[in-house]
Amino acid sequence: IDSYSAGGKDHRIDRFSRDFDYLKQELNIEMPMMKFEPKFYDKGINYFEDLIKPWGAKVVSEPKVGDIIYFMIERNDIPNHCGVYLGEDIFMHHQENRLSCRDSLPKWNKYVRSFVRCKEFI
């Protein structure tokens, strides 16, 4: 899976659904979809960390293939971006108004908040 063009007008769903689609297609892990409010992190809403328990996931210190990566790109303490670790310091993500892509994790290390492992891999 190399690139993904988000369909529809509601990118608050689409930009995260790409990561979840990958988990379903490649690892047979089904993640619940939800709609994110625009600029949720500016409102103090922490969707990512609030979802760890309901997903049965766990924060881990080192990523393995299929782990979700939470990033903090904005200037606050709430994760506002995510990706899926593919191995060998490569991850997949979908930034707003761009195509999904594979990227170098070392290039993004300063934004990494945590690595989250789905319950199927714990």
Secondary structure as UniProt FT lines:
FT   HELIX           11..27
FT   TURN            38..39
FT   HELIX           40..43
FT   HELIX           47..55
FT   STRAND          58..60
FT   TURN            65..66
FT   STRAND          68..71
FT   STRAND          81..87
FT   TURN            88..89
FT   STRAND          90..93
FT   TURN            96..97
FT   STRAND          101..104
FT   HELIX           105..108
FT   HELIX           109..111
FT   STRAND          112..117
FT   HELIX           119..121
//
